[in-house]
Amino acid sequence: MTVTRLSSREFNQDTGGAKNAARSGPVFITDRGRPAHVLLTFEEYQRLTGGQESIVDLLGLSPEEADVEFEPTASRDLARPADLA
């Protein structure tokens, strides 16, 4: 695995090169010399997360792709008078 380090400026000037480098390993993108972001391939991201779908992944799906059933139940216990004693 090859680790690549790019400044934000280098990343902005050669995004395609950063994407190619990510195929060989993580690409650390720095801001003022400090690591700020990491670019990974989607396959590597899935491997690291165990392939589990998160709510962030599900929110990114179109309505046709998202097959998530959600039926919230109404709760009447939310509105109560305040106890000021």
FENDA-V805002 format. One record per helix or strand. SS is the DSSP state (@ for helix, = for strand). FROM is the first residue (numbers start at 0). LEN is the number of residues. Records with the same first field share a line. If there is no record, write none. Layout:
SS=FROM-LEN ; FROM-LEN
//
This chain:
==3-4 ; 26-5 ; 33-6
@=7-6 ; 14-8 ; 41-8 ; 54-5
//
